[in-house]
Amino acid sequence: MTNLEITICVGSSCHLKGSRDVIKILERLISLHRLEDKITLKGSFCMGECSKNGVCVCVDNDRFNVAPLDTELFFNDVIMKRIK
């Protein structure tokens, strides 16, 4: 199993949309599911998705826009399916 790389935008626009909360929730879920050895979280400055709603989150090369309230659903629907 290769390591799944998740990059969260921490640029000013995404910061205002809750990137810090998204990161904290993802960290908690990764720990809860004991996936620290399978997932790498990274931060990035502007990823060019500023006009979209939510925080830009890149999983491998796919981009998603995630609101803090939707982070757990995103984790279950996108990340967990890629881990299995």
C-alpha positions in Angstrom: 0.0 0.0 0.0 1.4 3.3 -1.0 1.1 6.3 1.2 -1.9 8.6 0.5 -0.9 12.2 0.3 -3.4 14.9 1.3 -2.6 18.5 0.8 -4.7 21.2 2.5 -4.5 24.8 1.3 -3.6 27.2 4.1 -3.5 30.3 2.0 -5.4 33.4 3.2 -8.7 32.6 1.4 -8.8 29.0 2.6 -7.6 30.0 6.1 -10.7 32.3 6.3 -12.9 29.4 5.1 -11.6 27.1 7.9 -8.5 25.3 6.8 -7.2 25.1 10.3 -10.4 23.3 11.4 -10.3 21.0 8.4 -6.7 20.0 9.3 -7.6 19.4 13.0 -10.6 17.2 12.0 -8.5 15.2 9.5 -5.7 14.7 12.1 -8.3 13.5 14.6 -9.9 11.1 12.1 -6.5 9.7 10.9 -5.5 9.1 14.5 -8.9 7.5 15.4 -8.6 5.1 12.5 -4.9 4.5 13.2 -3.9 5.5 9.6 -0.8 7.6 10.5 1.4 5.2 8.6 -0.9 5.3 5.5 -1.7 9.0 5.2 0.6 12.0 4.9 -1.0 15.5 5.6 0.7 18.5 4.0 0.0 22.2 3.9 0.2 24.4 0.8 -0.2 28.0 0.1 -2.7 29.1 -2.6 -3.8 26.2 -4.9 -5.8 28.4 -7.2 -9.3 27.5 -6.0 -10.0 30.7 -4.1 -13.3 31.5 -5.8 -14.8 28.1 -4.9 -16.7 27.4 -1.6 -14.7 25.5 1.0 -11.1 24.7 1.6 -9.1 23.3 -1.3 -8.0 19.8 -0.4 -5.9 17.8 -2.8 -5.9 14.0 -2.5 -3.1 12.6 -4.7 -3.8 14.7 -7.8 -7.6 15.2 -7.3 -8.9 18.5 -5.9 -11.9 18.9 -3.6 -13.5 21.8 -1.8 -14.3 20.9 1.8 -16.1 22.9 4.4 -15.2 22.2 8.0 -18.7 20.8 8.7 -18.3 18.4 5.8 -14.8 17.1 6.6 -15.9 13.9 8.3 -18.2 13.0 5.4 -15.3 13.8 3.0 -13.0 11.6 5.0 -15.4 8.7 4.9 -16.5 9.1 1.3 -13.2 9.9 -0.4 -10.2 9.1 1.9 -11.4 5.8 3.4 -12.3 4.5 -0.1 -8.9 5.2 -1.4 -7.2 3.6 1.6 -9.0 0.3 1.2 
